[in-house]
């Protein structure tokens, strides 16, 4: 059904061919899709809203927001006081632009903001100039996007399918806008499954947050999971999104569900936190992979230096070439922390590429961030996903699961799960996405996570396993006679060309390690302890490496003899 609706709406875009370029299609079709969705959602209560507004004016009373909201429906936070809808607009072609503008202006301010960000006035003017406005309006008036026909979950699929199609048509990347639904399903399961018992309590209250919300897929799927488990749950959704179009779609989705009008914030999360001093029960995020933070550098550095650990970036700053770990720190700052009155904490899942696992040597910003996260015991698990899972990249990706209040059996430990072999091949690739997590794959990963056991695909390790000390090994500078060069205090001067470093495991004595691993091979070496640094890295693949012994020489010789024999036979045939 999703693809049928998306294809129908996409067919409307064919009307634009010739008058508009491919990269402009989305700017026109997406706001009209949102408009038709809101149009259909409000249709059942449209007459009641208009009647209430008319009565209030006749009685000389102000038309209050509360009155209109009540008439629009208790589950909605928006309304429209215009006498028009898309179907009525087509009945007056001569005044279509003016009436359409009036119709959009009739929305409550929160819904109107959606079309402001889409620059709806400009799109309408462009369509009128191209003599296409009536055709486009008629096209959308003919598709039923009411919640009865298209539930919210399916509507989200439609938006994402349209974005993907428009991105492909204009050679842009759809992956910047949303995360594949199968990956979100897994993330939601990992975050929510440990709380299944608590979530079944009547009228349980929970909050869900995404700092890079895109079109709102993560918020919607997490909400759906909880409501299926407990329809009485009271949920608050919140998020922030930098892309105006994605923001508009996300906001439309949230207000249709009755969430607060300001639940989604437009803006750069790293520069201006839309939810300062607010924490949430559950956090989900898929920040951009490998994107630099040069534009945000001044603000982020200022917060780091001025606010320290009172801000979001106290533990350190990663290299400017990749800002993923800034989102990791931001997400942790948004997680609910346990208190004496409420020992429950917050849980989160974030998708990252491989760089945050190991980038940065001891003492670097990345290493300090990892050490701080592990030191606070926030890292619960890391799941390696198959490659080719995302629309815009085929690289290896990992889900980091975070918890600010781990259960006793998981405290001080980190679970690594290798799920790289858990996937179904897609019959048709979507961009770079060639693999899919089937329900069986998701169930397997969630079971492995819940079991918390050492197996071939799951490793449970103490957090100290990832800590180390980087020692600097010096060797003497020698003169032409091979004698050590001494400084003014009679100490051997080190030769910078021979300087080396060794990473000593956290639980080992530095001197004992040096005597065992270095001294037998370099008798004249010593440690410069003033340069020792603490480090932290997560060598994920090393934990799952299985040594494969080489084949016996006899077997290799036998195979070579067989090959050489076949070659000799063919040479003899050629000679004959």
N, C-alpha and C positions, 0 to 999 in steps of 0.2 A: 504493500500500500504506500509506503514511504516513497519508493522510487516512482510509482505512478503519479503521485502528486507532484513530486519534484520535476518529473519529466513534463508534466502538463504546464507547470509554471515556467520551466525552461523553454517550452515552445512559444510562450509569450515573448521571450527574448529574441526569438527569430524575427519578430516584427521590427526590431531595432537594427537589423542587419542592413548595412548600406548607409544609414543615417548616423550610426554611432559605431565607434571602434569596440573591439572585443573587451578591452580593459574597462570600458564604461558600463557594460551590461549590469554588473553587480550593483553599481551606484544607483541604478534605476529600479531593477527588479526586486532587490532585497527590501527597500523601504515600502514598496507597494505590497510585498508579501506580508510584512509586519502590519501594514494598514488593513489589509483584508482580514488578517487574523483577529485584530482588535475589533474590526467591524462585525465579524461573526460572533465574537465573545459577547459583545454588548447587545446584539440583536434581540434576545429574549426580553430584556428590560428597557429597551430603547424608549418605548411609548411611556412607560412609568416615569422615566427620568424627565422626559419632555413635559408630561402632565404636571409633575411636581414643580418644575421651574415655572411653568405658566401660571399655576395657582398661586405660588409665592409672589410673583410679580403683580398679579391681579389684586392680591391682598395687601400690596405695598410692603411686603416683607423681603428681607434680603434672601437671596438664594444661597443657602449655606452649604458648605462642603459636606457636612455630616448628612444633610438631607439627601443630596445627590448620591452620595456614596451608599446610603441605605437603599435608595431606589435602584441603584445599579446592581446591587446584590451584596450580601454580607461578606462574600468571599473575594470581592474585588476592591481594589483601592483606586480605581479610575472610572471615568465616565465621559460622555460626550453630550453636549447640550445643543448641537446643531440639528436641524430638521433633516439633514441629508444623511444618506449612507451611499455606498458605492452603486447600488442598483438604481437609486433615485437620481444620482448624478448623471447617469447615461441618458435620462429623459430630457435633458436640456443641453444639447451639444453646444449651442451658441454661447452659453455662459459657463461652460464646463470648468475652465481654469479658475474663475472667480468663485464658483460654488465649491470646487475642490479645496481651494485655499480656506474658504469659510468653514468647511467641514473639519479640516485638520485643526483649525484654530478653536473649534468647539471642544476639543479634548481638554481634560483637566491638565494642569501644568506638568505633572509628572509624565503623563503620556505624550504631551506635546514636546517635551524635551527630547524624546526619541527622534522625532521627525526634524527637530532643529539640528541634531547631530548628523542626520542624513542629508541636510541641506535640501529639504523637500521642495522649497520654493524654487530653487535653481533647477532641480530635476523636472518639475512641472513646466517651467518656462521653456526648457530645452525640448521637451516632448511636444509642446504646443508649436514651437517654431518648426519642428520636423513634421508637423501635421500627424502626430501619432498618439496624442493624448487620449482621444476618445477610444481608439483601438486598444490601448493598454488598459484603460479603466474597464472597458467591456470584458477584456480577457480575465481580469481579476474578479470582476463581479460574478463571473460564471463559475468560479471554483468555490466549493463549500469547505471552508477551513474552521468550521465550528468545533468546539471541544467534543461534541458527540461523535462527529465524523473523524476528527483527528485529535486524539488525546495529546497532552503536553509532551509526553515522551516522543511520540511520533513527529510532533511538530519540530522538536529539536533535531531529529534525524533529517527532516526536510530542509531546514536551514543549513545544516552542515553539508548535505548533498549539493545544494545550490552553490554554496561557497566553493566546494571542491570543483564543481563544473566551471564556475566563473574563473577560478584560479587557473585551471587547465587551459581554458580558452585564451587567457591573456598571458600565459607562460609565467604565472606567479606561483607562489607557494601557499597552498591551503593549510599547511601544517602550522603556520603562525597563528591561525585562528582557533583551532580546536584539536582535541586529543581523540584518537579512535575510541569508540564506545567500548570495545572489548577491554582495552587497557583501563578505562575508567571503572568498568564493572569490577575488575580485579582490585583496583585501588580501594574502592568502596568496601568490598568484602574484607580486605585486610584490615582496614581501619575500624570497621563496625563489628566484625565477628566476635572479638573478645568481649563486647558489651551487649551481646544478644540478650542475656538474662535481664540486665538493667533496662534495656530498651523496651521490654514487654510490659513494664509497669504502666498502669493507666495514667494517661495525661502526662507522661514523662516529658521533660523540657530539655531540648538540645539545640545547639547552634552549629552552623556549618559555614566555613569560610574558604574562599579561593582568591588569592592575591593577584592571579593572572587569569581572570575568569573566562576570557574568550567569549563564546556564545552561551556560556552557563551550563555546559554539559556535565561538569563534575558536580555542581550544586544540585542539578536536577536528578541525576542518578543516585546520589547519596540520599536525597530526600525520598525518592521512590523506594529505595531499599528499606528505609526506616518505616515509612507508612505502610508498606506491605506487611512488615512485621507487627506494627502497632498503629492502626488507623487513628487512635486517639492521641498520638504523640503531637506535641506542640513544638514546631520547628521554626527557627529563625535562620534565613539564608542571608549571606552577606558576601560581597566581593568587590574587586576593583579591576578595571580594564583600561588599557592605554589606547586601544584602537577604537575610534568613535563608532564604526559600523558594528563591530562585535559587541561593544557596550550597548548599542541600541537594541540589538537582538536579545541580549541577556536581560536587559531591563524590561523589555516587552514580555519575555517569558516569566519573569518574577512577578510583575504586577498582575498578569493574568492569573497567577496562582494566589493572589491576595497578599503577597509579601509587601513590606513597606516600600514606598515610592523611592526612598533613598537607599535601598538595600544594596544597590550596585553603584559604585563611585567611578566616575570618569577621571582618569589621570594616571601618572607614572607612580607605581607603588614604591619604587626605591627612592624617589625624590620627595614625594608627599604622601605619607601614609594616610589613607582615607579613614582608617579606624584606629587612631592613636589611643593608647591606654585601654584597648578592648581585647579580650581574649575569647576563645571559642572552644567548644567541645571537640569539634572535628575540623581539620584543615586538609585540603587537597590542592595540589598544584602541579602544573606542568610548565615551568618557566622556559624561556627560549634557550636552546642549546647553543653553547659556544658563541654567544653574542657579547661583544665588548660593552663596557659601561662608561665610555668616555664622556658621553653627554651628561651622565649622572655623577661624574667624578667629584665635582666641586661640592655638591650637596652631601653626598655620601661620606666623603672625607671629612667634611665639617661636622657631621653628626658623630662620626667615629672619634674625632679628636676632642670635641666639646662635651659630648654626653657620655662617652665611654660605655661601660656596662649598663648605664641607665637608659641607653638607647638601644638600637637594634644591632649595631655592628661593633660592639665592644671587643669581642674575641680577636678580631683582625679583619684585614681586607685582602681579597684575592687579587691576582694579577688583573690588570685592566682588560686583558684580552677575553676574559670569560667571567660574566657576572652571576653564574648559576649559584655559587655559594652565598652570594648576598641574599638571594631569594630563600635559601635554606635558613639563614640566620633570621630573616624577616619572619618566615613561617614559624620558627620556634618562639619568637617573641609574641606571636598571636595565639599560641597554645595555652589553654587553661592550666594553671599551676595548682597543685594540691595545697590546701591550707588546713589548719587545725579543725575548722568547722566543716570543711568539705575535702576529704582526702582524695577524691577522684581528680584525675588530671585531664589533660587533653591528648588526643591522638592525631597523628598526621601521616600523610603519604605524599611524597614528592618524586617526580620523575626527573632523573638527571642522566647525563651521559657519563662516560667513564672517567673524565678528567677529575671530578671532585674526589675520586677514590685515592688518587696518588699524586696529582700535580703538586709541585712545590716541595723543595727540600726542607730539611729540619730548620725551624726558625722562620720559615716563610709564612705569609698570611694564610695560605691554604692549610698548611700543617697545623698552625695554631688553632684554626677554626675546627678542624677535625678533632684535635686533642681536647678542646673545650667541650664539644658536643659529646664525646665519649666520656670525658671526665665528669660531666653532669649526669651521665647515664641516660641520655635522651635517645640514643640510637638503639632501636630494638631489633631491626632486621634489614637486610638488603637482599632484594630479589633480582637476579639477572634475567632480563627478558630476551626472547629471540631477537635476532637482527631483522631488519625489514618490517618493523611493526608500525612505523609512522609514515604519514603521507609525504613528508618532505625530506626524509633522510632514512638511510638504511643502516646507520651506525648502531653499535651496541648501546643499550640503555638499561638503567637500573631503577627500581623503585626503592626508595629509602622509607622505612616505616619508623616513625618516631613516637615516643610515649614519655610523658613527664611524670607518670606514676606507674611504673612497671609492677606487675605482680611479683611476689617474693621469688618465685622460681626463675624469673627472667632477669632479676636485678644483677647488675655487674657483668652481664653477658650480651653477646651480639650473635644473631643467627644469620648465616649466609645461605641462600637457597639458589641453586643453579637450575633455572627453568628454561634455559636456552633451547632445550630439545622439546619443549611443550608447545606445540602449535599445530594448526591446520593450514595447508597451503590453499590460498585463495584461487578460485577458478579464473578470476580476472584481477590483475593488479590495479590498484588505485594509487596513481603516482608511484612513490617508492614503497608503498605498503603491499607486500606480497604474502604476508603471513597473518594469521588470525588466531586469537586465543579462543578456542571453543569452550563451551561450558565445562566439559570434562577437564580441560587444561586448567581453568580457573579453580575448579573444585580440588584438583590435585595440589595446586600451589597453596591454597588456603588450608588444606589438611596438613600439608608438610609444615606450614607455619604454626598451626595449632599444636601439632605433635611435639615440636621443639626437641627433636632428637638428632643424633649424629647418624647420617646415612651417606650413601654415595652422592646424593644431591643436596644434602643439608648438613651444615657444619655449625655447631654451637661452640662458641669460643669466648674465653674471658676477654673483657675489653682491653686488658693490658697486653694482649697478643699483638695489638696494633701500635703500641708505643715503642719507641726506641731512643737511644742516645747516639748522636753522630759525633764520633771522635775524630780529631785531626792527627794523623800520623806523620811525624816529621823524620827526615833523614838529614845527616850533616852535609853541609857544603864543604867540599874539599879543594885543596890547592893542587897545583901541578904535580906535587909529590904525593898526592893522595892522602894528605894529612888534613884532619878537620880544621876548618877556619873558626877561630874563637872570637867572641865579641869582647868589649872592654871589661866585662866582668868575668872573663875566662870561660864563658859558656859556649857550647857548640852552636854555631849559626846554622839555621835550617836552610836547605836548598829548596826554593819555591818550585823548581821543576820536578822535584821528587816527592813533593807533598801529596798525600792521599787521605781519603776519609774512609772510615769503617762505621757501619751501622750496628750498634751493639743492642741485642734484645733487652727489653726493659728489666727483665728479672735476672739479668746477669751482672756480675761485678765487672766493671770496666777493666781493672788491672788484670783480673784473672783471664778475661777474654783476650786481652792484648798478649799476655804471656803464652797463651795457647795457640792463638790464631795468627799472630803477627811476628812475634819475637823469634820463633824458630827459623823463619824465612828471611827476616831482616834484623840481624843481631844488633845493628847500630841504630835502630829506630827508637823513637820515644813518642809519648803522647803530649801534645800541648793542651793541657786541661783548661786553659783559659778560653779555648775555642770550642769546647764541648757544647752541643746544642741538643735540646729535646725535640723529638719529631714524632709524627704520627702519620701513617698511611694504611690503606686497606687494600692489600694485594689480593683481590678477589680471586682471580683465575689461579693463582698459586695454590690456594686452598683445595682446588679440585683437580690439580694436575696429577695424572696417573702415569707413572714411569712405565714405558714399554721397552723391554729389553730388546737388543738387536737380535736378528736371526742368527742361528749358529752358522759358522763359516762353512761347515760341510754342506748345509742346505743351500747356501748361496753358490758354492762351487758347483753343486749338482745342477742348479738352474742355469748357470752360465754355460756349463757343458752342453745342456740341452739346446740352448739358444745357438751356440757356436756350431752344434751339429746340424741344425736346420739351415744355417747360413752356408755351411760347406756343401750340403745337398743341393741347394739352389745354384751355387756357383758351378757345381759339376753339371747340372742340367743346362746352364748357359753355355758351357764349353762344348757340350754335345750338339 
